[in-house]
Amino acid sequence: MPEEVLFKSESDQSREEIASYLRSVADSLDSGADISLKAGSESVTLNPPARPTFEVKAEREGPAGDMTELSVEFELEWDENAGGESGGSGQLEIE
């Protein structure tokens, strides 16, 4: 499926700084407010529906025989032309 990147930011941050960003997103989700992302001259504002699809993915990647890069990705996904009600693969638990 084709993709249009509306916003991207990538930088080294401390665990505490990352937690602060995630808390801001969580507060916006909790209150039903828009999520505004800004970095330099780039910005985008999104308004997730009440029930977007929430995807959490942990990966190990890299060249064959040297897959040493680990990542965890958190993604909210919804169809802007639909109600945002989607099914899932079971209850997520983060411990």
mmCIF file as gemmi writes it, N, C-alpha and C atoms, coordinates in Angstrom:
data_model
loop_
_atom_site.group_PDB
_atom_site.id
_atom_site.type_symbol
_atom_site.label_atom_id
_atom_site.label_alt_id
_atom_site.label_comp_id
_atom_site.label_asym_id
_atom_site.label_entity_id
_atom_site.label_seq_id
_atom_site.pdbx_PDB_ins_code
_atom_site.Cartn_x
_atom_site.Cartn_y
_atom_site.Cartn_z
_atom_site.occupancy
_atom_site.B_iso_or_equiv
_atom_site.pdbx_formal_charge
_atom_site.auth_seq_id
_atom_site.auth_asym_id
_atom_site.pdbx_PDB_model_num
ATOM 1 N N . MET Axp A 1 ? 0.851 -1.18 0 1 0 ? 1 A 1
ATOM 2 C CA . MET Axp A 1 ? 0 0 0 1 0 ? 1 A 1
ATOM 3 C C . MET Axp A 1 ? 0.895 1.241 0 1 0 ? 1 A 1
ATOM 4 N N . PRO Axp A 2 ? 0.639 2.203 -0.892 1 0 ? 2 A 1
ATOM 5 C CA . PRO Axp A 2 ? 1.449 3.421 -0.939 1 0 ? 2 A 1
ATOM 6 C C . PRO Axp A 2 ? 1.36 4.19 0.382 1 0 ? 2 A 1
ATOM 7 N N . GLU Axp A 3 ? 2.376 4.984 0.637 1 0 ? 3 A 1
ATOM 8 C CA . GLU Axp A 3 ? 2.46 5.71 1.899 1 0 ? 3 A 1
ATOM 9 C C . GLU Axp A 3 ? 2.908 7.135 1.629 1 0 ? 3 A 1
ATOM 10 N N . GLU Axp A 4 ? 2.308 8.093 2.323 1 0 ? 4 A 1
ATOM 11 C CA . GLU Axp A 4 ? 2.735 9.492 2.28 1 0 ? 4 A 1
ATOM 12 C C . GLU Axp A 4 ? 3.152 9.875 3.691 1 0 ? 4 A 1
ATOM 13 N N . VAL Axp A 5 ? 4.414 10.192 3.884 1 0 ? 5 A 1
ATOM 14 C CA . VAL Axp A 5 ? 4.905 10.573 5.206 1 0 ? 5 A 1
ATOM 15 C C . VAL Axp A 5 ? 4.505 12.028 5.456 1 0 ? 5 A 1
ATOM 16 N N . LEU Axp A 6 ? 3.69 12.245 6.485 1 0 ? 6 A 1
ATOM 17 C CA . LEU Axp A 6 ? 3.235 13.584 6.833 1 0 ? 6 A 1
ATOM 18 C C . LEU Axp A 6 ? 4.197 14.272 7.789 1 0 ? 6 A 1
ATOM 19 N N . PHE Axp A 7 ? 4.935 13.486 8.575 1 0 ? 7 A 1
ATOM 20 C CA . PHE Axp A 7 ? 5.855 14.033 9.577 1 0 ? 7 A 1
ATOM 21 C C . PHE Axp A 7 ? 6.812 12.929 9.973 1 0 ? 7 A 1
ATOM 22 N N . LYS Axp A 8 ? 8.076 13.296 10.184 1 0 ? 8 A 1
ATOM 23 C CA . LYS Axp A 8 ? 9.045 12.329 10.702 1 0 ? 8 A 1
ATOM 24 C C . LYS Axp A 8 ? 10.086 13.076 11.514 1 0 ? 8 A 1
ATOM 25 N N . SER Axp A 9 ? 10.418 12.533 12.664 1 0 ? 9 A 1
ATOM 26 C CA . SER Axp A 9 ? 11.464 13.079 13.507 1 0 ? 9 A 1
ATOM 27 C C . SER Axp A 9 ? 12.243 11.912 14.076 1 0 ? 9 A 1
ATOM 28 N N . GLU Axp A 10 ? 13.554 12 14.041 1 0 ? 10 A 1
ATOM 29 C CA . GLU Axp A 10 ? 14.393 10.942 14.591 1 0 ? 10 A 1
ATOM 30 C C . GLU Axp A 10 ? 15.606 11.593 15.252 1 0 ? 10 A 1
ATOM 31 N N . SER Axp A 11 ? 15.785 11.362 16.544 1 0 ? 11 A 1
ATOM 32 C CA . SER Axp A 11 ? 16.926 11.917 17.262 1 0 ? 11 A 1
ATOM 33 C C . SER Axp A 11 ? 17.187 11.1 18.521 1 0 ? 11 A 1
ATOM 34 N N . ASP Axp A 12 ? 18.414 11.135 18.967 1 0 ? 12 A 1
ATOM 35 C CA . ASP Axp A 12 ? 18.767 10.459 20.22 1 0 ? 12 A 1
ATOM 36 C C . ASP Axp A 12 ? 18.192 11.261 21.384 1 0 ? 12 A 1
ATOM 37 N N . GLN Axp A 13 ? 17.486 10.571 22.272 1 0 ? 13 A 1
ATOM 38 C CA . GLN Axp A 13 ? 16.878 11.203 23.445 1 0 ? 13 A 1
ATOM 39 C C . GLN Axp A 13 ? 17.137 10.311 24.649 1 0 ? 13 A 1
ATOM 40 N N . SER Axp A 14 ? 17.117 10.911 25.842 1 0 ? 14 A 1
ATOM 41 C CA . SER Axp A 14 ? 17.22 10.099 27.053 1 0 ? 14 A 1
ATOM 42 C C . SER Axp A 14 ? 15.908 9.363 27.273 1 0 ? 14 A 1
ATOM 43 N N . ARG Axp A 15 ? 15.96 8.314 28.054 1 0 ? 15 A 1
ATOM 44 C CA . ARG Axp A 15 ? 14.733 7.577 28.38 1 0 ? 15 A 1
ATOM 45 C C . ARG Axp A 15 ? 13.699 8.496 29.021 1 0 ? 15 A 1
ATOM 46 N N . GLU Axp A 16 ? 14.169 9.421 29.875 1 0 ? 16 A 1
ATOM 47 C CA . GLU Axp A 16 ? 13.263 10.357 30.547 1 0 ? 16 A 1
ATOM 48 C C . GLU Axp A 16 ? 12.607 11.31 29.553 1 0 ? 16 A 1
ATOM 49 N N . GLU Axp A 17 ? 13.372 11.789 28.565 1 0 ? 17 A 1
ATOM 50 C CA . GLU Axp A 17 ? 12.805 12.68 27.552 1 0 ? 17 A 1
ATOM 51 C C . GLU Axp A 17 ? 11.753 11.955 26.719 1 0 ? 17 A 1
ATOM 52 N N . ILE Axp A 18 ? 12.047 10.72 26.338 1 0 ? 18 A 1
ATOM 53 C CA . ILE Axp A 18 ? 11.091 9.925 25.564 1 0 ? 18 A 1
ATOM 54 C C . ILE Axp A 18 ? 9.82 9.711 26.37 1 0 ? 18 A 1
ATOM 55 N N . ALA Axp A 19 ? 9.966 9.384 27.656 1 0 ? 19 A 1
ATOM 56 C CA . ALA Axp A 19 ? 8.806 9.177 28.52 1 0 ? 19 A 1
ATOM 57 C C . ALA Axp A 19 ? 7.951 10.441 28.586 1 0 ? 19 A 1
ATOM 58 N N . SER Axp A 20 ? 8.586 11.601 28.616 1 0 ? 20 A 1
ATOM 59 C CA . SER Axp A 20 ? 7.846 12.866 28.658 1 0 ? 20 A 1
ATOM 60 C C . SER Axp A 20 ? 7.037 13.073 27.379 1 0 ? 20 A 1
ATOM 61 N N . TYR Axp A 21 ? 7.635 12.784 26.209 1 0 ? 21 A 1
ATOM 62 C CA . TYR Axp A 21 ? 6.899 12.883 24.946 1 0 ? 21 A 1
ATOM 63 C C . TYR Axp A 21 ? 5.709 11.935 24.935 1 0 ? 21 A 1
ATOM 64 N N . LEU Axp A 22 ? 5.947 10.697 25.352 1 0 ? 22 A 1
ATOM 65 C CA . LEU Axp A 22 ? 4.864 9.71 25.354 1 0 ? 22 A 1
ATOM 66 C C . LEU Axp A 22 ? 3.752 10.109 26.319 1 0 ? 22 A 1
ATOM 67 N N . ARG Axp A 23 ? 4.126 10.709 27.473 1 0 ? 23 A 1
ATOM 68 C CA . ARG Axp A 23 ? 3.102 11.182 28.414 1 0 ? 23 A 1
ATOM 69 C C . ARG Axp A 23 ? 2.253 12.275 27.79 1 0 ? 23 A 1
ATOM 70 N N . SER Axp A 24 ? 2.884 13.16 27.01 1 0 ? 24 A 1
ATOM 71 C CA . SER Axp A 24 ? 2.129 14.227 26.345 1 0 ? 24 A 1
ATOM 72 C C . SER Axp A 24 ? 1.122 13.648 25.358 1 0 ? 24 A 1
ATOM 73 N N . VAL Axp A 25 ? 1.551 12.645 24.598 1 0 ? 25 A 1
ATOM 74 C CA . VAL Axp A 25 ? 0.634 11.981 23.672 1 0 ? 25 A 1
ATOM 75 C C . VAL Axp A 25 ? -0.485 11.297 24.452 1 0 ? 25 A 1
ATOM 76 N N . ALA Axp A 26 ? -0.123 10.609 25.531 1 0 ? 26 A 1
ATOM 77 C CA . ALA Axp A 26 ? -1.125 9.923 26.348 1 0 ? 26 A 1
ATOM 78 C C . ALA Axp A 26 ? -2.127 10.91 26.93 1 0 ? 26 A 1
ATOM 79 N N . ASP Axp A 27 ? -1.658 12.071 27.386 1 0 ? 27 A 1
ATOM 80 C CA . ASP Axp A 27 ? -2.566 13.09 27.927 1 0 ? 27 A 1
ATOM 81 C C . ASP Axp A 27 ? -3.531 13.586 26.852 1 0 ? 27 A 1
ATOM 82 N N . SER Axp A 28 ? -3.025 13.769 25.618 1 0 ? 28 A 1
ATOM 83 C CA . SER Axp A 28 ? -3.892 14.203 24.518 1 0 ? 28 A 1
ATOM 84 C C . SER Axp A 28 ? -4.938 13.136 24.213 1 0 ? 28 A 1
ATOM 85 N N . LEU Axp A 29 ? -4.52 11.875 24.193 1 0 ? 29 A 1
ATOM 86 C CA . LEU Axp A 29 ? -5.475 10.786 23.944 1 0 ? 29 A 1
ATOM 87 C C . LEU Axp A 29 ? -6.525 10.729 25.043 1 0 ? 29 A 1
ATOM 88 N N . ASP Axp A 30 ? -6.073 10.86 26.299 1 0 ? 30 A 1
ATOM 89 C CA . ASP Axp A 30 ? -6.979 10.809 27.45 1 0 ? 30 A 1
ATOM 90 C C . ASP Axp A 30 ? -8.046 11.897 27.39 1 0 ? 30 A 1
ATOM 91 N N . SER Axp A 31 ? -7.64 13.085 26.981 1 0 ? 31 A 1
ATOM 92 C CA . SER Axp A 31 ? -8.563 14.219 26.994 1 0 ? 31 A 1
ATOM 93 C C . SER Axp A 31 ? -9.36 14.351 25.7 1 0 ? 31 A 1
ATOM 94 N N . GLY Axp A 32 ? -9.01 13.558 24.669 1 0 ? 32 A 1
ATOM 95 C CA . GLY Axp A 32 ? -9.689 13.67 23.394 1 0 ? 32 A 1
ATOM 96 C C . GLY Axp A 32 ? -9.172 14.82 22.543 1 0 ? 32 A 1
ATOM 97 N N . ALA Axp A 33 ? -8.051 15.416 22.946 1 0 ? 33 A 1
ATOM 98 C CA . ALA Axp A 33 ? -7.486 16.55 22.215 1 0 ? 33 A 1
ATOM 99 C C . ALA Axp A 33 ? -6.717 16.06 20.986 1 0 ? 33 A 1
ATOM 100 N N . ASP Axp A 34 ? -6.45 16.978 20.072 1 0 ? 34 A 1
ATOM 101 C CA . ASP Axp A 34 ? -5.609 16.686 18.92 1 0 ? 34 A 1
ATOM 102 C C . ASP Axp A 34 ? -4.194 16.342 19.387 1 0 ? 34 A 1
ATOM 103 N N . ILE Axp A 35 ? -3.475 15.606 18.56 1 0 ? 35 A 1
ATOM 104 C CA . ILE Axp A 35 ? -2.059 15.333 18.796 1 0 ? 35 A 1
ATOM 105 C C . ILE Axp A 35 ? -1.28 16.189 17.804 1 0 ? 35 A 1
ATOM 106 N N . SER Axp A 36 ? -0.481 17.121 18.309 1 0 ? 36 A 1
ATOM 107 C CA . SER Axp A 36 ? 0.319 18 17.471 1 0 ? 36 A 1
ATOM 108 C C . SER Axp A 36 ? 1.775 17.594 17.569 1 0 ? 36 A 1
ATOM 109 N N . LEU Axp A 37 ? 2.39 17.344 16.423 1 0 ? 37 A 1
ATOM 110 C CA . LEU Axp A 37 ? 3.796 16.963 16.355 1 0 ? 37 A 1
ATOM 111 C C . LEU Axp A 37 ? 4.543 18.088 15.653 1 0 ? 37 A 1
ATOM 112 N N . LYS Axp A 38 ? 5.656 18.55 16.258 1 0 ? 38 A 1
ATOM 113 C CA . LYS Axp A 38 ? 6.427 19.647 15.691 1 0 ? 38 A 1
ATOM 114 C C . LYS Axp A 38 ? 7.905 19.356 15.862 1 0 ? 38 A 1
ATOM 115 N N . ALA Axp A 39 ? 8.682 19.647 14.822 1 0 ? 39 A 1
ATOM 116 C CA . ALA Axp A 39 ? 10.141 19.556 14.874 1 0 ? 39 A 1
ATOM 117 C C . ALA Axp A 39 ? 10.682 20.533 13.844 1 0 ? 39 A 1
ATOM 118 N N . GLY Axp A 40 ? 11.371 21.564 14.289 1 0 ? 40 A 1
ATOM 119 C CA . GLY Axp A 40 ? 11.865 22.575 13.362 1 0 ? 40 A 1
ATOM 120 C C . GLY Axp A 40 ? 10.706 23.231 12.637 1 0 ? 40 A 1
ATOM 121 N N . SER Axp A 41 ? 10.77 23.262 11.313 1 0 ? 41 A 1
ATOM 122 C CA . SER Axp A 41 ? 9.709 23.891 10.528 1 0 ? 41 A 1
ATOM 123 C C . SER Axp A 41 ? 8.604 22.904 10.159 1 0 ? 41 A 1
ATOM 124 N N . GLU Axp A 42 ? 8.761 21.632 10.522 1 0 ? 42 A 1
ATOM 125 C CA . GLU Axp A 42 ? 7.757 20.62 10.208 1 0 ? 42 A 1
ATOM 126 C C . GLU Axp A 42 ? 6.746 20.497 11.341 1 0 ? 42 A 1
ATOM 127 N N . SER Axp A 43 ? 5.496 20.295 10.964 1 0 ? 43 A 1
ATOM 128 C CA . SER Axp A 43 ? 4.47 20.052 11.978 1 0 ? 43 A 1
ATOM 129 C C . SER Axp A 43 ? 3.276 19.37 11.344 1 0 ? 43 A 1
ATOM 130 N N . VAL Axp A 44 ? 2.537 18.655 12.166 1 0 ? 44 A 1
ATOM 131 C CA . VAL Axp A 44 ? 1.284 18.032 11.744 1 0 ? 44 A 1
ATOM 132 C C . VAL Axp A 44 ? 0.399 17.906 12.98 1 0 ? 44 A 1
ATOM 133 N N . THR Axp A 45 ? -0.892 18.061 12.784 1 0 ? 45 A 1
ATOM 134 C CA . THR Axp A 45 ? -1.865 17.885 13.858 1 0 ? 45 A 1
ATOM 135 C C . THR Axp A 45 ? -2.852 16.817 13.421 1 0 ? 45 A 1
ATOM 136 N N . LEU Axp A 46 ? -3.048 15.841 14.276 1 0 ? 46 A 1
ATOM 137 C CA . LEU Axp A 46 ? -3.937 14.714 13.989 1 0 ? 46 A 1
ATOM 138 C C . LEU Axp A 46 ? -4.968 14.588 15.093 1 0 ? 46 A 1
ATOM 139 N N . ASN Axp A 47 ? -6.146 14.083 14.727 1 0 ? 47 A 1
ATOM 140 C CA . ASN Axp A 47 ? -7.211 13.877 15.697 1 0 ? 47 A 1
ATOM 141 C C . ASN Axp A 47 ? -7.68 12.43 15.605 1 0 ? 47 A 1
ATOM 142 N N . PRO Axp A 48 ? -7.044 11.525 16.382 1 0 ? 48 A 1
ATOM 143 C CA . PRO Axp A 48 ? -7.462 10.12 16.343 1 0 ? 48 A 1
ATOM 144 C C . PRO Axp A 48 ? -8.907 9.962 16.814 1 0 ? 48 A 1
ATOM 145 N N . PRO Axp A 49 ? -9.61 8.989 16.237 1 0 ? 49 A 1
ATOM 146 C CA . PRO Axp A 49 ? -10.981 8.725 16.695 1 0 ? 49 A 1
ATOM 147 C C . PRO Axp A 49 ? -10.962 8.089 18.085 1 0 ? 49 A 1
ATOM 148 N N . ALA Axp A 50 ? -12.126 7.856 18.629 1 0 ? 50 A 1
ATOM 149 C CA . ALA Axp A 50 ? -12.24 7.286 19.973 1 0 ? 50 A 1
ATOM 150 C C . ALA Axp A 50 ? -11.609 5.898 20.072 1 0 ? 50 A 1
ATOM 151 N N . ARG Axp A 51 ? -11.625 5.107 18.98 1 0 ? 51 A 1
ATOM 152 C CA . ARG Axp A 51 ? -11.092 3.75 19.025 1 0 ? 51 A 1
ATOM 153 C C . ARG Axp A 51 ? -10.212 3.446 17.804 1 0 ? 51 A 1
ATOM 154 N N . PRO Axp A 52 ? -9.002 4.053 17.746 1 0 ? 52 A 1
ATOM 155 C CA . PRO Axp A 52 ? -8.094 3.702 16.656 1 0 ? 52 A 1
ATOM 156 C C . PRO Axp A 52 ? -7.498 2.319 16.904 1 0 ? 52 A 1
ATOM 157 N N . THR Axp A 53 ? -6.883 1.747 15.884 1 0 ? 53 A 1
ATOM 158 C CA . THR Axp A 53 ? -6.13 0.502 16.05 1 0 ? 53 A 1
ATOM 159 C C . THR Axp A 53 ? -4.789 0.86 16.667 1 0 ? 53 A 1
ATOM 160 N N . PHE Axp A 54 ? -4.383 0.138 17.706 1 0 ? 54 A 1
ATOM 161 C CA . PHE Axp A 54 ? -3.119 0.369 18.402 1 0 ? 54 A 1
ATOM 162 C C . PHE Axp A 54 ? -2.216 -0.822 18.141 1 0 ? 54 A 1
ATOM 163 N N . GLU Axp A 55 ? -1.103 -0.587 17.456 1 0 ? 55 A 1
ATOM 164 C CA . GLU Axp A 55 ? -0.169 -1.66 17.129 1 0 ? 55 A 1
ATOM 165 C C . GLU Axp A 55 ? 1.123 -1.461 17.913 1 0 ? 55 A 1
ATOM 166 N N . VAL Axp A 56 ? 1.581 -2.513 18.56 1 0 ? 56 A 1
ATOM 167 C CA . VAL Axp A 56 ? 2.865 -2.511 19.257 1 0 ? 56 A 1
ATOM 168 C C . VAL Axp A 56 ? 3.706 -3.608 18.636 1 0 ? 56 A 1
ATOM 169 N N . LYS Axp A 57 ? 4.929 -3.251 18.238 1 0 ? 57 A 1
ATOM 170 C CA . LYS Axp A 57 ? 5.782 -4.218 17.559 1 0 ? 57 A 1
ATOM 171 C C . LYS Axp A 57 ? 7.203 -4.105 18.092 1 0 ? 57 A 1
ATOM 172 N N . ALA Axp A 58 ? 7.807 -5.243 18.452 1 0 ? 58 A 1
ATOM 173 C CA . ALA Axp A 58 ? 9.225 -5.302 18.822 1 0 ? 58 A 1
ATOM 174 C C . ALA Axp A 58 ? 9.948 -6.046 17.712 1 0 ? 58 A 1
ATOM 175 N N . GLU Axp A 59 ? 11.09 -5.499 17.273 1 0 ? 59 A 1
ATOM 176 C CA . GLU Axp A 59 ? 11.817 -6.087 16.16 1 0 ? 59 A 1
ATOM 177 C C . GLU Axp A 59 ? 13.313 -6.187 16.447 1 0 ? 59 A 1
ATOM 178 N N . ARG Axp A 60 ? 13.937 -7.139 15.804 1 0 ? 60 A 1
ATOM 179 C CA . ARG Axp A 60 ? 15.401 -7.225 15.737 1 0 ? 60 A 1
ATOM 180 C C . ARG Axp A 60 ? 15.724 -7.183 14.257 1 0 ? 60 A 1
ATOM 181 N N . GLU Axp A 61 ? 16.623 -6.277 13.839 1 0 ? 61 A 1
ATOM 182 C CA . GLU Axp A 61 ? 16.943 -6.179 12.424 1 0 ? 61 A 1
ATOM 183 C C . GLU Axp A 61 ? 18.417 -5.874 12.221 1 0 ? 61 A 1
ATOM 184 N N . GLY Axp A 62 ? 18.822 -5.972 10.984 1 0 ? 62 A 1
ATOM 185 C CA . GLY Axp A 62 ? 20.206 -5.734 10.597 1 0 ? 62 A 1
ATOM 186 C C . GLY Axp A 62 ? 20.59 -6.712 9.512 1 0 ? 62 A 1
ATOM 187 N N . PRO Axp A 63 ? 21.829 -6.617 9.057 1 0 ? 63 A 1
ATOM 188 C CA . PRO Axp A 63 ? 22.267 -7.539 8.009 1 0 ? 63 A 1
ATOM 189 C C . PRO Axp A 63 ? 22.289 -8.984 8.507 1 0 ? 63 A 1
ATOM 190 N N . ALA Axp A 64 ? 22.146 -9.934 7.583 1 0 ? 64 A 1
ATOM 191 C CA . ALA Axp A 64 ? 22.159 -11.367 7.941 1 0 ? 64 A 1
ATOM 192 C C . ALA Axp A 64 ? 23.39 -11.683 8.771 1 0 ? 64 A 1
ATOM 193 N N . GLY Axp A 65 ? 23.19 -12.384 9.859 1 0 ? 65 A 1
ATOM 194 C CA . GLY Axp A 65 ? 24.281 -12.767 10.738 1 0 ? 65 A 1
ATOM 195 C C . GLY Axp A 65 ? 24.683 -11.688 11.726 1 0 ? 65 A 1
ATOM 196 N N . ASP Axp A 66 ? 24.121 -10.477 11.607 1 0 ? 66 A 1
ATOM 197 C CA . ASP Axp A 66 ? 24.478 -9.383 12.52 1 0 ? 66 A 1
ATOM 198 C C . ASP Axp A 66 ? 23.245 -8.545 12.854 1 0 ? 66 A 1
ATOM 199 N N . MET Axp A 67 ? 22.165 -9.23 13.199 1 0 ? 67 A 1
ATOM 200 C CA . MET Axp A 67 ? 20.912 -8.541 13.499 1 0 ? 67 A 1
ATOM 201 C C . MET Axp A 67 ? 20.942 -8.044 14.948 1 0 ? 67 A 1
ATOM 202 N N . THR Axp A 68 ? 21.608 -6.919 15.159 1 0 ? 68 A 1
ATOM 203 C CA . THR Axp A 68 ? 21.833 -6.423 16.513 1 0 ? 68 A 1
ATOM 204 C C . THR Axp A 68 ? 21.034 -5.166 16.852 1 0 ? 68 A 1
ATOM 205 N N . GLU Axp A 69 ? 20.273 -4.619 15.898 1 0 ? 69 A 1
ATOM 206 C CA . GLU Axp A 69 ? 19.497 -3.423 16.178 1 0 ? 69 A 1
ATOM 207 C C . GLU Axp A 69 ? 18.108 -3.826 16.645 1 0 ? 69 A 1
ATOM 208 N N . LEU Axp A 70 ? 17.75 -3.388 17.852 1 0 ? 70 A 1
ATOM 209 C CA . LEU Axp A 70 ? 16.435 -3.683 18.429 1 0 ? 70 A 1
ATOM 210 C C . LEU Axp A 70 ? 15.574 -2.428 18.374 1 0 ? 70 A 1
ATOM 211 N N . SER Axp A 71 ? 14.282 -2.628 18.204 1 0 ? 71 A 1
ATOM 212 C CA . SER Axp A 71 ? 13.369 -1.487 18.228 1 0 ? 71 A 1
ATOM 213 C C . SER Axp A 71 ? 12.033 -1.914 18.813 1 0 ? 71 A 1
ATOM 214 N N . VAL Axp A 72 ? 11.34 -0.933 19.364 1 0 ? 72 A 1
ATOM 215 C CA . VAL Axp A 72 ? 9.945 -1.119 19.757 1 0 ? 72 A 1
ATOM 216 C C . VAL Axp A 72 ? 9.184 0.033 19.122 1 0 ? 72 A 1
ATOM 217 N N . GLU Axp A 73 ? 8.074 -0.288 18.469 1 0 ? 73 A 1
ATOM 218 C CA . GLU Axp A 73 ? 7.284 0.708 17.762 1 0 ? 73 A 1
ATOM 219 C C . GLU Axp A 73 ? 5.868 0.722 18.321 1 0 ? 73 A 1
ATOM 220 N N . PHE Axp A 74 ? 5.357 1.916 18.531 1 0 ? 74 A 1
ATOM 221 C CA . PHE Axp A 74 ? 3.972 2.115 18.962 1 0 ? 74 A 1
ATOM 222 C C . PHE Axp A 74 ? 3.283 2.886 17.842 1 0 ? 74 A 1
ATOM 223 N N . GLU Axp A 75 ? 2.164 2.351 17.342 1 0 ? 75 A 1
ATOM 224 C CA . GLU Axp A 75 ? 1.502 2.972 16.199 1 0 ? 75 A 1
ATOM 225 C C . GLU Axp A 75 ? -0.001 3.038 16.427 1 0 ? 75 A 1
ATOM 226 N N . LEU Axp A 76 ? -0.564 4.211 16.181 1 0 ? 76 A 1
ATOM 227 C CA . LEU Axp A 76 ? -2.016 4.381 16.149 1 0 ? 76 A 1
ATOM 228 C C . LEU Axp A 76 ? -2.397 4.456 14.692 1 0 ? 76 A 1
ATOM 229 N N . GLU Axp A 77 ? -3.443 3.75 14.316 1 0 ? 77 A 1
ATOM 230 C CA . GLU Axp A 77 ? -3.844 3.701 12.911 1 0 ? 77 A 1
ATOM 231 C C . GLU Axp A 77 ? -5.355 3.801 12.809 1 0 ? 77 A 1
ATOM 232 N N . TRP Axp A 78 ? -5.811 4.594 11.82 1 0 ? 78 A 1
ATOM 233 C CA . TRP Axp A 78 ? -7.245 4.693 11.575 1 0 ? 78 A 1
ATOM 234 C C . TRP Axp A 78 ? -7.466 5.184 10.158 1 0 ? 78 A 1
ATOM 235 N N . ASP Axp A 79 ? -8.654 4.918 9.652 1 0 ? 79 A 1
ATOM 236 C CA . ASP Axp A 79 ? -9.062 5.382 8.328 1 0 ? 79 A 1
ATOM 237 C C . ASP Axp A 79 ? -9.761 6.717 8.528 1 0 ? 79 A 1
ATOM 238 N N . GLU Axp A 80 ? -9.191 7.784 7.956 1 0 ? 80 A 1
ATOM 239 C CA . GLU Axp A 80 ? -9.786 9.1 8.179 1 0 ? 80 A 1
ATOM 240 C C . GLU Axp A 80 ? -11.167 9.235 7.55 1 0 ? 80 A 1
ATOM 241 N N . ASN Axp A 81 ? -11.553 8.289 6.686 1 0 ? 81 A 1
ATOM 242 C CA . ASN Axp A 81 ? -12.877 8.318 6.065 1 0 ? 81 A 1
ATOM 243 C C . ASN Axp A 81 ? -13.876 7.394 6.753 1 0 ? 81 A 1
ATOM 244 N N . ALA Axp A 82 ? -13.429 6.719 7.816 1 0 ? 82 A 1
ATOM 245 C CA . ALA Axp A 82 ? -14.315 5.781 8.53 1 0 ? 82 A 1
ATOM 246 C C . ALA Axp A 82 ? -14.424 6.21 9.984 1 0 ? 82 A 1
ATOM 247 N N . GLY Axp A 83 ? -15.176 5.446 10.732 1 0 ? 83 A 1
ATOM 248 C CA . GLY Axp A 83 ? -15.381 5.762 12.139 1 0 ? 83 A 1
ATOM 249 C C . GLY Axp A 83 ? -14.222 5.399 13.037 1 0 ? 83 A 1
ATOM 250 N N . GLY Axp A 84 ? -13.243 4.676 12.536 1 0 ? 84 A 1
ATOM 251 C CA . GLY Axp A 84 ? -12.092 4.325 13.347 1 0 ? 84 A 1
ATOM 252 C C . GLY Axp A 84 ? -12.298 3.108 14.217 1 0 ? 84 A 1
ATOM 253 N N . GLU Axp A 85 ? -13.398 2.433 14.061 1 0 ? 85 A 1
ATOM 254 C CA . GLU Axp A 85 ? -13.653 1.229 14.851 1 0 ? 85 A 1
ATOM 255 C C . GLU Axp A 85 ? -13.006 0.041 14.151 1 0 ? 85 A 1
ATOM 256 N N . SER Axp A 86 ? -12.023 -0.58 14.791 1 0 ? 86 A 1
ATOM 257 C CA . SER Axp A 86 ? -11.312 -1.693 14.17 1 0 ? 86 A 1
ATOM 258 C C . SER Axp A 86 ? -11.215 -2.856 15.137 1 0 ? 86 A 1
ATOM 259 N N . GLY Axp A 87 ? -11.034 -4.032 14.566 1 0 ? 87 A 1
ATOM 260 C CA . GLY Axp A 87 ? -10.834 -5.218 15.398 1 0 ? 87 A 1
ATOM 261 C C . GLY Axp A 87 ? -9.388 -5.308 15.85 1 0 ? 87 A 1
ATOM 262 N N . GLY Axp A 88 ? -9.076 -6.315 16.65 1 0 ? 88 A 1
ATOM 263 C CA . GLY Axp A 88 ? -7.718 -6.473 17.133 1 0 ? 88 A 1
ATOM 264 C C . GLY Axp A 88 ? -7.382 -7.929 17.305 1 0 ? 88 A 1
ATOM 265 N N . SER Axp A 89 ? -6.164 -8.158 17.777 1 0 ? 89 A 1
ATOM 266 C CA . SER Axp A 89 ? -5.697 -9.538 17.924 1 0 ? 89 A 1
ATOM 267 C C . SER Axp A 89 ? -5.651 -9.974 19.392 1 0 ? 89 A 1
ATOM 268 N N . GLY Axp A 90 ? -6.36 -9.296 20.268 1 0 ? 90 A 1
ATOM 269 C CA . GLY Axp A 90 ? -6.359 -9.685 21.67 1 0 ? 90 A 1
ATOM 270 C C . GLY Axp A 90 ? -5.951 -8.523 22.55 1 0 ? 90 A 1
ATOM 271 N N . GLN Axp A 91 ? -6.106 -8.693 23.84 1 0 ? 91 A 1
ATOM 272 C CA . GLN Axp A 91 ? -5.826 -7.641 24.814 1 0 ? 91 A 1
ATOM 273 C C . GLN Axp A 91 ? -4.333 -7.48 25.002 1 0 ? 91 A 1
ATOM 274 N N . LEU Axp A 92 ? -3.826 -6.256 24.818 1 0 ? 92 A 1
ATOM 275 C CA . LEU Axp A 92 ? -2.423 -5.94 25.002 1 0 ? 92 A 1
ATOM 276 C C . LEU Axp A 92 ? -2.131 -5.756 26.487 1 0 ? 92 A 1
ATOM 277 N N . GLU Axp A 93 ? -1.018 -6.297 26.932 1 0 ? 93 A 1
ATOM 278 C CA . GLU Axp A 93 ? -0.532 -6.074 28.287 1 0 ? 93 A 1
ATOM 279 C C . GLU Axp A 93 ? 0.898 -5.586 28.211 1 0 ? 93 A 1
ATOM 280 N N . ILE Axp A 94 ? 1.215 -4.496 28.885 1 0 ? 94 A 1
ATOM 281 C CA . ILE Axp A 94 ? 2.58 -3.992 28.965 1 0 ? 94 A 1
ATOM 282 C C . ILE Axp A 94 ? 2.968 -4.015 30.427 1 0 ? 94 A 1
ATOM 283 N N . GLU Axp A 95 ? 3.998 -4.763 30.724 1 0 ? 95 A 1
ATOM 284 C CA . GLU Axp A 95 ? 4.404 -4.933 32.131 1 0 ? 95 A 1
ATOM 285 C C . GLU Axp A 95 ? 5.747 -4.275 32.381 1 0 ? 95 A 1
